[in-house]
Amino acid sequence: MFNQHVKNNHVILSHPQYSSQIELDWFSPDFWQQQQKIVGAKKGRATAWFFKHADLTAVLRHYWRGGLIGKLLSDQYLYWGLEHTRVYKEFSLMTQLIELGLNVPKPIAAKVSRHGFIYLGDIITEAVSGAKSVLDILIERALNDIEIKKIASTIALFHNKGVYHADLNINNILFDDSGNVFIIDFDRGEIKTPDKKWQQSNMSRLQRSFLKEQSRNSSFHWQENDWQSLNKHYHNGLT
């Protein structure tokens, strides 16, 4: 479960543990920068800001559109009701995944800012301790057999629970500092009835991301037999 409250034209969703602390300022990178609490940033299609506040290390991410429409509307979405916003759907899904015992970052807070028929969104999640993405690792070194099996088993577990990830790629699969595998970024994700068709679609997308990054990076420690091993362990883990 999570809490929600309205402040002017904003709806704030929050984890019960943090509800009493959350303010609108939390969703502003400038606010954290002014307090010198920004501890890192990850740049991709959009920047994710890492900040540390008391005992919490968290990630702040703004919702941006991709593709051609993103060039026109950038971060604006049509508002058809709170529960239809991408913000609400992702925050709600991540709450469910935590309740299912799956390795995803704890959802801390999210904000939907409505302006007539348009809304903008932001989300804050707990940072994965010592996180390194599969991409980061492969640029440095090859994965060992245990790590490959852990990745495959984690994806199989998510799929067995019916968890569909809209953009499963090697940037969204992380190892924490204890060697556990986490999956992040559940925008447009959902829980479905387990089915081989969408499960295989997820795996095909993942395979394409390995090939894509292999072509981009001069140093990339990945071979076809690594994929065969991962795919085999994944299928062994399906129920």
Phi, psi and omega in degrees: 000156175216163182260159175213142174213157184256135176225107185057239181262019181246141169248126180250126174259142183209147172292136182308329181295334186242000187306320183287345183262334190293128174234164179301328180301333182302337184266012180247117176301325180299322179301314181288326178295319179298330178269003181057041180251001174286125182246002179170170178208145177238119183260131175218228173297330175218155181278133171256128184259130177260128177226155179240125181224116185055237181268002184260128167248122190225168180239127177254127181227132175270149178274122178238144176282150176250182175067197183295321182294332178295334178287338180264315186254346179051278184236019183257135181232148176288136182265117178241022184116147186306313185290350178264356180285150179295329179297306181299317182298316181291316181297317179296317180297315181297324175298318178296319182294323175298317180295332177279356178080021182270152182279088172228156177297145178293128176285124183264309181197161176209156182225133173246117180253115186259134175228090184066240180266010182242145172225157173238157184218154176216153178218144177239127177233156176292138178287143175283125186300122177064027189298137170226128180286162176300323177299312180303318182293314185292336175290330182270319188197172176280152172285145175272173185299322181295318180294319178299317180294321179297317178299311182298316182294323179294315178297318179299320179297315177300315181293324177297331179272000178083020183274115178263126177255125186287341183214064181286110179214174189283355170279336185261007176244120186239151166255134175272183185286357175254004179085012177274149182263130176240150173244136184235172174065083182255025173300127181070010174281169178195168174258123182238170169292127180306132182206136184299331184295306181286331177297316179292327177298317176301316182290326178294321177297318178298316180299319179297326181291325174299313182294321180298312181288332177296322179284337182276326190251126180294328175251110182205110190266079183213134181235161180301322181291338174293317177296318179301320178294315180298315182296322179295312179297323179299311181294327176294333182272348179286145178246000000 
